[in-house]
Amino acid sequence: MPASILDEEVGHLLDAALIRDTATRLDCPSCGSAHVAQVLGDNGGISYVCTACGHSWS
């Protein structure tokens, strides 16, 4: 495979990975950290906890 085609394909894969990471990443609204854990809430709902600052939200 010519290098130009390989380079183009790798570029597309990297672009797709960056878009997916940006679309699915959740940042803490308090400190902005990306170190967020998903936990079960009191009534079975989904809540989040920042492992950097301890802020929790749902």
C-alpha positions, -999 to +999 in steps of 0.1 A: +000+000+000+015+034-009+025+055+021+001+084+012-030+061+013-018+046+047-011+081+061-046+093+050-063+063+066-044+067+099-054+104+099-091+094+095-088+069+124-072+094+146-098+120+138-126+095+146-109+086+180-106+123+189-143+130+181-154+099+200-133+109+231-146+145+230-182+133+226-182+108+255-159+125+280-176+140+311-158+168+330-166+179+365-187+210+365-169+222+397-132+218+389-132+208+352-113+175+358-120+145+335-116+121+364-152+113+369-168+081+381-203+070+373-222+056+403-257+044+411-278+071+428-302+068+458-332+057+438-314+036+411-306+067+390-272+075+376-250+099+395-214+111+389-185+118+413-154+136+406-125+117+419-103+148+419-124+171+441-152+149+454-180+169+438-211+148+431-240+155+407-267+137+387 
